[in-house]
Amino acid sequence: MRKIFILSLIALTAFLLCSCRVEQWKSAIFKKPTESELISASRIVFTNNKEKALKFTVADPKVISQIASILSNRKEVNLYPGIEADYTINVYLANGGERIYEYWMGALEYKKEVNLKGEGDVYYNIPESLDLYILNSTKMYLRPNNFVSLYTQVISQCISMLDKNSVGDTTVGVDIKSDRRMRRFTMSYEEEPLFAGIEAAGYKIEAFKEESEYDYTLSFVTNTYNPKKASITVEAIKNPDQINRTFIAEAILENNSTWTIQKLEETN
């Protein structure tokens, strides 16, 4: 009887030790990556979510170490941003594993708490932004300065030149995704202030949706640009008769702060 008891005790002890090791193994797999794990990454790939062809790879160990430090120094935030992230970040670890993050640019500028999503739909705020790495790697710094101000001015003035309805507001659906050249350089957190800044008396301005109906559908494309100069073509289609009106705006940035539209003309 004593022998059976001892054997049972040994079996139970072995089972408990095995279970403990399994739990430790599971914990090692599913735990949050430490800074040391991220620092040892072989490479980090940034992919623009609006333009998948726009991507860049970081392989310099010094830069990887800097990015790892930023990603690790994060605070969990119980918020959901409700808009598409600007970049997907794939971190390829030395052990063959992979960590995937979603990143929103401009959080500090637009006073947003969330700028990073980790695995498991957990959202964070990282105090030091990755914006600088993205700006330099994609040459995003070449886009017009005071970006939101430029486009709100141009679009507002073009809308004010459209014919109004005789009764009630004239609805205009603005398709921000139409500018494929600048779409990849537009931060998701900029879209809300951009639409909020478009104003034209007597017009109701909304973000374009396929299922909605508008008196006018407005799209635009940036022809040429640099930080202090831009040429933008704006196209307005009147519904339902599909009458097309096209405007070209040329603007310059004065005193490094204020956009002035030097020329705005209708081409048809």
ABEGO torsion letter per residue (X at the ends): XAAAAAAAAAAAAAAAAAAAAAAAAAAAAABBBBAAAAAABABBBBBBAABAABBBBBABAAAAAAAAAAAABBBBBBBBAGBBBABBBBBBBAAGBBBBBBBBBGAAAAGBABABBBBGGBBBBBABBAAAAAAAAAGAAABBBGAAAAAAAAAAAAAAABBBBABEBBBBBBBAAABAAAAAABBAAAAAAAAAABBBBGBBBBBBBAABBBABBBBBBBABBBAABBBBBBBBBBOAAGBBBBBBBBBBBBGGABBBBABBBBAX
